[in-house]
Amino acid sequence: MSEASSEDLVPPVEAAPDRDEAEAARKNKKKAKGLASVFSVFTKGRKKKGQPGSAETEGGSEAQPQPADRLPTVEELKADLERGRLEAAGPLLALERELRAAAAAAGGASEEELVRRQSKVEALYLLLRDLVLGLLRRPLEAAPERLRQALAVLAEQEREDREAAAAGRGAPGLAPTRPRQWLQLWRRGVAQAAEERMSRRPLAGAEGRPEAERIFVHMGRTMKEDLEAVVERLRPLFPPEFGVVAAYAQSYHEYFAAQLAAMAQFELCERDTYMLLVWVQNIYPNDILNSPKLAGELQGVGLGSLLPPKQIRLLEATFFSNEAASTKELMARALELEWKHWAEDVAPQKLDGRCHSELAIDIIQIVSQGQAKAEKITAEVGAQIKHVLQVELAAFLRSYQRTFDEFLERSKHLRNYRANVIANVNNCLSFRTFMEQKWQAAQDLLNHLLSPLNQLKSRGFDTLLQGLFGDLKPLFKRFSQTRWAAPAQTLEQIICAVRESLPEFSELHDCFREELMEVIHLHLVKEYILRLSKRRLVLRTPEQQQQLAGHILANAELIQSFCTENGSPATWLHRALPTLAEIIRLQDPSAIKIEVATYATWYPDF
């Protein structure tokens, strides 16, 4: 998955150990030239009695076992270290201790002799240090047993550093050489390894992604895979006190954080701002630090965030501003396209037999994408952006309503005028359903958001019913031109005219067709009452009153049954005409007063 193998955790160094002893000896001969000025003294001076020369040590030390009661010579230790033998670390430490003891002894070796011997010991330690740290710089390439030996040497040197620090001043006549701090050098090498691994240029293969995003993906994958390799293969070998997982994790984290901090200093484009937030607040903490293989290991490391909180807040504010501007622009573009379709008299699509407009789907998709983007950062950011999107959606719906009103006034002559009106009324359902289900906002806020849609729907109904109500007007006038003796035929004509207009409204969604039928129901009842009250009616006998009351009841039943059968939910209108008939039928003034008061309570506008 990553462009480089996690085997290569550390950059090569000048003194890295080799895989076999022959190659190590060959390379270390080259390196030894750099220390020639120090090791030239190894073969000078007198040899101790019974001690082999330098040439004998290098050529035949394996064939000549040392007596158990003596330390190897400097020349022997040099040869062992050049062959990559970590076993020389113990005798070298003993040689160092012997040197300190000689320096501390009263009347011991001269200061010149001590300096000469110390220079030899320190030169050997340089060889040992490079051998140990070389193995630890590429730990996954070393054999497990060799790695354990190197770690044991490093641990031993750390203990010796602590003991030297506890003892205070060094031996008289010797230059202070402790603490050697090899553990810090190892950690420094880990940091260098992390930098080299993370800074490698990602391989091409993510077409369409910008450069910054490809770099982030490369760093994230490299860090995750390398740390998993450390957990699985190095942690069991390293001493717990070395904190190998923490050392690698902190090094990778610091490099990653430095790159993000540097990037955040520039003026970022919209996409880069969003990418930074997603990586800092989502991908890095969730997919890397809390991945199944790393979560338990990194729990106590305390890596923290890649960016400081103040920087994150600034990026979030920029993200909100960008999203508001982008959402506004995209919605305006969608409305402009819809207006173009209206102006060009393009017929709306049909979906399940209903007139359909893509405008609502486009707007909902724009808003939903903004919400989803924010939620990919954090749930908190997702909650905060709701207000931003609600403000932009409310502004759009007001603009939509004004644009629709302008269309209603200017485009009556177009062939697909009424079909487009129906399509835009149908849009209100999609918007309303989205806001009610997605946001679950407070009722006051919901009413505020839906207000432009309610006005749009009402204007759409008025436009659709304007012709029908105009045709019904002369028919209703006939009621006031008679003495209400035989108006049944007139009402039947009215009902017939309404019935003939209903098929066009089948292209509305069911809920709007029912609402429209309720408007027709209300119009029929209201017009009937208006015509009944239009002229003074004198009924001299109870029989005349009973006749008119029965007439009204029959008409009320006809209106109610027709409207109910065609979907009107206006059950609140069912008592409007029968109650008037009851008032006309009554003879007792007190009873009439009670019925009128009740009627005024139920229908104050009537």
N, C-alpha and C positions, 0 to 999 in steps of 0.2 A: 504493500500500500504506500509506504513512503518511498521517496526517490533513492534513498540510501539505506543500506542494511544497518540494523541496530547493533551488529557485531562491531562496527567501527565507532566506538564510543569516544575515542580520544585521538587527537591529532598526533602524527608521528613526531618524535623528538630525536635530537641528535644522538642520544645515548640509549635508544630503545634496545632491549635484549632481543636476541635472535632465537630461531626455533631449535637449532642444534648447536652443540658446543663448538664444532669446527668452524662454523660461520661466525660465531661469537668471538672466537679467538682471532679470526682474520680481521673483523671489523674493529675489535678493541685494540689491535696493534696500531691501526690508523689513529685511533683516539688517543692512544698512549703518547703519541708524538706531542700532543698538546700539553702533556704533563711531564715532558722530558726533563725540564729544568728541575722538577721535584724528584722524579725517580732516578735521576742520574746519580744521586747520592746513595742509592741503595747498594751499588756495587763498589762504592768507594770506602775507604777505611778498612780496618782489619776485620776479618771474619772471626767469629767466636769459635772456640775450639769445638770440633765435631760438627760444625755447621756447614752444609753444602753451599757451593757458590750459586750465583744467579743462573748460570747456564744449566747447572745440574738440576736446580729447582724446576725450571721450565720444562726441561726435557724428560726428567725421570722422577718427578715427585710422586707419581702414582705407584711406582715400583719400590719406593723406599718409604715404608710406613714410619711415621714419627713415633718416638718413644712417648708413652702415655704421660710422662711427668714433665714434658716441656712444651712450650708454646711454639707454633710455627714461626719461622722467621718472616720478616717483612717481605723478603723476596718470594717466599712460598705463598704468603697470603696474596701478594700481587698476582702471581700466576693463577691461583685459584679464582680470584675475582675476574681476571681477564677471560677465564674459561666459563664464566657465568655461574660459579658455584656459590650458592648462598650459604652453604655450611661454613664459609669463612667468616661470617658475621660474628659468631660466638667467640672464636679466638681473637678476632680484631677487638672486640669489646674487652676481652681479658687483657690484651696488650695495652689498651688505653688505660685500664685500671692500674696495671703494673707501672705505667708511666707516671700516673698521678701519685702512686705510692712512693716511687723513686724520688719525685719532686718534693714530697712531704717529709722524706727521711732526712734527719740531720746529718750533715757531712756526706751526703750522697753525691750524685753525678753533678758535674759542673753545669752552669746555666747554658753554656754553648752546646753541651752534649744534650741537654734536655730540649732545647729548641730544635736541634737536628732530628732528634727522635720524634718530637711532636709533629714536625713537618712531614715525616714519613707516615705517621698514623693518619694525619689529616688527608694526605693524598690517597691513602687506602679508603678512607671514608668517602671521598669523592667518587671513587669507583663503585663502592657499595651503594651509595645513594642513587647514582645513575642506574645501577642494575635493578634496585628495588623499585624506584619510581618508574623506570622504563616498563617493567612488568605491569605496574598498576595503571600506567597510561593506556594500555590496551588490554584490560583485564579479561575480556571475553575471548581473546586470542590465545591466552596463556593456558597451559594445562592446569587443572584444578590443584594438583599437588604443588606445582611451582608457585601458583598464586598464594596458596596457604603459607608456603615458606616465606614469600615476600611480605605477607601480612604479619607473620610472626616476627620477622626482623623489624618491621615498622613499629609494632607494638612494643618490642623490647627497647627500641630507641626512645619511644615516648616515655616508658618507665624510667629509663636512665635520665632523660631530661627532667622529669619530676624530682628524682632523687637529688640531682645536681642543684636544682632550684631550692630544694629543702635544706641542702647542706650549706647554702650561702656562697661564700667566696670560693673560687677555684684554688687549685694547688699553687704554691709560690713558684715563680719561675716559668710558669706555663701561661700561654695566652688563653683567655676564656673561649671555649668552643661550644659550650652548651648554654641554653637549649639549642639543638640543631633544627628543631621545628619541621621535621620531615612530614608530619601529618598536615601542617598548613601548606607545605609545598604540594602534597597530594591533592588537597582541596583546590588549590590554585590550578592544578592540572585538570581537575574535573571541570572547573569553570571555563578553561580554554577549550576543553572538549565540547562542552555544550555550545559555546559560541561558534566553533567550526561546524558542528552538525546543523545548528539552526540557521546559520548564515549561508549555507549552500543554496545556490540558485535552484528553485524548483524546476523540474523537468516540464517541458511543454506537454499538454495533454488535457488541459481543462479549457478548451476553446470556449470563448464567450465570456469567460471570467476576466475581470480586470487584474492588472499586475498585483496590486495590493492584496486582493482576495486570494490569489494563488499563493502568495508568500505566507499569508496567515494559515491557509490550509496545510501548507508544507510544514510550518513550524508546529502547528497543533498535532499533526500526525507523527512528526519526528519525536516530539516530546513524549507523547503517549506511548509509542512503541518502545522508545529507549528506556523509559522508566519501568515499563512492564518487564523488559529484559533485565534491568537491574534488580527488580523484586524477585524474579523467578530464578536468576542464575548467579547473581552476586551476593545478595543478602545472606543466603545460607553459608557463604564462605567467609564473609567479613566479620570481624569481631563486633558485637553490638555497640561497643563504645565508639566505634568509628562513625556510626550513623550514615552508612553508605547511601541509603535511600534518600535521607534528608539532604545529604551533600549534593547528590545529582539533582534532586527536585528543586532545591533552592537555586542552583546554578542555571537550570533551564528556565525557571520562573523569572529570575532577575534579567536574563537576556530578553525573554518575551516581553516583560514589562517595560524594559528600556526601549524596545522597538515601538511599542504602542505609545509610550510617552512622547517619543520623538515625532511620531506621525500626528498625534493630537495637537501639536504645536502649530501645524499648518492649517490654512483655511481649507476645510474638507468639502468635497462635493456631497450631495445628498446620499448617494449610495455608500460612500466611505464612512460617513457619520453613522449610518445604520449598521454597517458591518462591524465597526468598532464596538458599538453597544451590544450587539448580539454576541460577539466573542467575549467581551469583558463580563457580561452579566448572565450569559446562558451557556454557550458552548464550552468555554474554559472551565467554569466551576462544575458544570453538570456532566459534560461528556468526557472531560479529561480528569480533573481532580477527583470526581466522584464516580468514575467508571468502576465496574465491578472488580477489576484486578488491582486498582490503586486506592480506592476509597479508604480501606482499613489501614493501609500503610502510610497514607498522607494525613491521617486524621490529626495526629499530634504535631505535625511539622509547622502548621500555621503559616501557610504561604500568603494568605490574604488575597486582595484584589489586584488585578493588573494595573488599575488606575486608581488614583485617590478619589474619595467621594465627591470632592468639589468639582473635579474634572468630569466625573460621570454626570453630575447634575447639569453642568453646562452643555454636555453632549445631548442629554435628554431634552433640554429646552430647545436646542437647535433642531432635534428630531421632530418635536411637536410642531415647531414653526414650519419646517419643511413639509410635514404631512398635511398641515392645514392649507398651505399654498397649493400643494399638489392635488389635494382632494377638490379644492375649489376650481382649479383649472380643468381637471378632468370632467367634473360635473357640468361646468359651463360648456365644454366641448360637446358633451352628450346632448345637452338641451339644444344647442345650436344645430346639431345634426337632425334632431327630431323636428325642429322648426322648418328646416329645409325640406323634409319629407312632406310636411303639411303644405307648405307653399307650392311645392311641385305637384300637389294633388296625388301623392302616392297612396294607394290603398293600403290600409293596415293589414298585417298578417292575420290569419285565422288559426287559432289554437283551440282544439276541442270545440269547434263551432263558435268560439267567442272571438271578438275583435281583440287583437293583441298588439301591444307596443313593446319594443325592446328597451324603451327609456327606463322603466322602473328596474328592470333586470340590470342594466348598465350601472345605474346609480347605486343600487344595493351592492353590486359587486365591488364598486369603488370603495364604498364605506367598509364593507367586510374585509377587503384586502388591507385597508389601513388598520383596522382592528386586529387582524391576524398578525400583521407585521409587528405591532406593538407588543402583542402577547408573546411573540417569539423572543422578545428581550426579557421581560419578566411579567408576571401576573399583575404586579403593581403598576407598571407602565401601561399595561393593557387596560387597567381600570381608569388610569388618568386620561388616556386619550379619548375615552368615551365622550367626555365633555367637549373636547375639541371637535370631534366628528359630529356631535349633536348640534353644535353651533353652526357648522358648515352646512349640515343637512337642512336645518331650519331656514337658513338663508337661501339655499337652493329651492326649497319648496315654495317660498314666497315668490322667487323669480319665476318658477314654473307656473304658478297661478297667474301672475301678471301676463306672462307670455301666452298662456292659454286664453285668457280674457281677450287679448289682442287678436288671437286667431278667430275667436268666436265673432268678433265685430267685423273683421276684414274679409273673411273667407267663406261667407255664406253661399257664394255663387259656385263653389267648387263641387265637382261631382261626388267626391269621397268625403265631403264635409261631415255628414252625420256619422259615417262609419268611424272617422277619426275622433269625433266627440265621444263615441261609445268606447273606443280603445283607451282614451285618456281617463275616462271615468273608471274603467277597469283597472287602470294603473293604481288607483287609490287603494285597492285591496292588497296589492303586493307591498306597497309602502307601509300600510297599517299593520299587516301581519308581521313584517320584518321588525318594526319598532316595538310591537307588543311582545313578541317572543324573544327577540335578541337582546333587547336592552332592559326590559322589565322596569321601566322608569316609573317614577311617581306619577300619579294621575294628573296633577297640575302640569308637569312637564310634558306628559304625553298629549294632553289636550292642546298645549301650546304648539307642539310639533304637528299635530293633526289638523290644526285650524285651517291652514291654507288648503289642505286636501279636502276638507269638508266644504269649503267655499267653492273649490273647483268642481266637486261633485254636484253641488247645488246648482251652479251655473250650467253644468252639463245637462242636468235634468230639465231645467227651465228651457234650454234650447231644444231638447228632444221633444218636450211636451207642448211647446209653443203653438205649433200648427194644430195639434189635436184640440187643445183648449180653445183655440180660435174657431174651429169647426163646431164645437159644442155650444158656443155662446148663443147663436140664433136659435138653437133647439131649446135651450133653457128659457129663452125669452117667451116661448109659447106658454109656459106655465103661468106667467103673469098676464097673458092676454086672454086667458079663459077664467072661468069661475071655479076652476079646479074640479069640474064635474067629470071630465073624461080625459085625464092626462096620461093614462097608462100607455097609450100608443107613443106619446112623445118620449117618455122615459125609455121605452124599448128602442126607439131610434137612437137615443143617446148611448145606451148600452151597446148597441150594434156598432156604432161609430168607434167606440173604445175598443171593442173586440177586434175590429179590422186593423187597428194600429198596433196591436200587441205583438205580432210576429217579428216586427223590426227589433223589438226590445229583447228578443231571445238571444241576441248576441252580447248582451250584458251578462256579467257573472250573476249567479243565482241570487246572491245577497242583494245586489244592486237592483236586480229586476223586482225583487220583493219590495225594496225601498221605493222604487219608482211606482209600483202598484199601490203602495200606501199613499203616495202623493196624489195619484189619480183618485183613490178612494176618498181622501180628504176633500179633493176638489169637487167631486160629485155631491157629497153631503153638504159642503159649504154652499155651493151654488143652489142646491135645492132649497136650503133654508133662506138664502138671500131672496130667491124668487118668491118663496112663500110669504116673506115679509115685505115684498116690494110694494104691494098695494093693500089698501085697507079692505079687510074682508069682514062682512057683517053676516053672522049666522044667527038668525032670530029664534030658531027652535032647537031643542036638544037633538032632534032627529038630524038636522043639518050638521050639527057639531059631530054627532056620531058618524055621519057619512064621511065627513072630511077626515076625521081621525082614522077611520078604517082605510081610507084612501092613502093617507100618509104611511100607515103601517104596512100596507101592501107594497108601496114604493120602497120603503126602508128595507123590507125583506128582499126585494129584487136587487137593490144596490149591494146589500151586505152579502148575499149569496154569490153574486157575480164576482165581486172583488175578492172575497175569501177563496173562491175556487181558483182564481188566478194568482194567488200567492200573497195577497195583502195581509200583513200581520197586525193591522190596526184594529184590534179588538176593542180598543178604547173608544172607537167611533160607533160601536153597535147600539148604544143606548141614546145616541144623539137625536135621531128622528122619532123613535118610539116614545121618548119622554115628552117631546113636543105634542105628539098625538094624544098622550094622556092628559096634558094640560088643556088641550082643546076640548077633550071629552068631559072633563070634570065640571060640575055645576056648583059645588060649594066653594065660596070665595076663600075660606081658610085653607082648604085643601089645595086650591090653586096656588096660594101664596107659598105653601110648603114646597110644592113641586117646582115652582119658579126658583125659589132659593136654592134648592138642591141642584137644579139645572145650572144655575149661575156658578155654583161651586165646582161642578164637573167641567163645564165648558165656559169659562169666563170670557173667552174671545168671541164665542157665539152670542 
